[in-house]
Amino acid sequence: QVQLVESGGGLVQAGGSLRLSCQASGRFFSINGMGWYRQAPGKERAFVASISAGGSTDYADSVKGRFTISRDNAKSTVYLQMNSLSPEDTAVYLCYADPASWRRSGEYWGRGTQVTVSS
């Protein structure tokens, strides 16, 4: 079992930045893929970014060039640096992890952290 806890969300003005963190805990040997989704009010959950244990990354087109995903394997933590934020980025951001593979989804999910971008 893997537990994921996100942090770092909050309220920021358009053009600003935030850094989200997600720490994994529990009984596991290693985690291959970790990543982020987001869900805005009234919309479906959407992929944001993912990273493999080796550091390979994958981004949604909507965040390329603005968001950067990274991870610290020693701390079992994944980060999402978000720059040039716009109101369209307002959503609950959810972290996921997959011990077995690197893909645009995961076996385990956090509860999410709210990001609100004001205009």
N, C-alpha and C positions, 0 to 999 in steps of 0.2 A: 504494500500500500504506500501511496505517495500523497502527502498533504502539501498543498500549495497555498501560500499566503502572499497576496499582493499588497503593495504600499506605494505611496508617492503621488497618488491622485490629488486633485484639488481644483481650485478656481484660478484661472489665469486669463489675462487679456490676450486678444488676438495679436499674433506676432511673437508671443512669448514662448517659453520653453518649460517643459516638465520632464522629470526622469522617474520612470516607474521601475519598481523592483518586484521580483517574485522569488521567494525562497522556498525550496522544496525540503521536506523533512519526511521521516518515516523509514521503513525498512526496504531499502533498495541498494543494489550494488553500484549501479550507474544509471544515468539517464541519457538517452541518445538525443532525442529532439525536444526542444522547448520553444515556446512561442507565445504569441499574443493574438487574441481576437478582440473585437469590440462590438458592442450592441447599442445603437442609438434608440431613443424612444420611438416605438412604432415601426422599427426596422428589424430585419433579420440580422443574426449574428454574422459578422464579416471578418475574414482573415486579415491580419495586419502584417505580421512578420514572424519568421521562425529562424532558428539557428541549430545547427547540429553540434554534437560534442566536439567535433574537430574545428568548428568555427565557420562552416559554410552557412551562408544566409540566403533568405528568400523574403521578398517584400511584395506587398500589394502595390499595384501601380499608383494608387492614390497617395501613398506615403513615401515613395522612392524619392531620395534626395532631401527629405525632411526628417525622417525617423531613422534611428540607428539601433539595431539590436546587438547585444553583446552578452557574454555570460562569464561567470567565474565558476569553473567546475569544482574547485576546492571548497567553495561555499555553497554549491548547488543552487546558485542564484542566476537568474536571467534579468537583464535590464532592457529598458526601452527608453532611449533618449529621444524626446520629441521636440523638434524645433519648428519655428514658423507656424505655430498652431493657428488654426482658424476655427470659427464656430462650427463648421462641418465636422470637426474632430471631436465634438462633444459626444460622449458615450461612456458606458461602463466598459472598462478594459479588463479582460479576463486572460489569465495566464493558463497555459496548458503544458503538460509534459507527457512524453512517451518513452518509457525505458527501452523499447525495442527498436524503434525506427525514427527517422527524421521525415516528417511529412506535414501537410497543412492541417493537422488536427492532432489530438492526443487522447490518451487513455484516462488521464487525470486532469482535473480542472480546479482552478481556484474560484472563489466567490466573486471576485471582481473589485475594482476600485474606480470610483467615479472621477471622470475628467470633464470639467466644464470650461469652455472657452467663451468668454464674453466679447462682444463686438465693440 
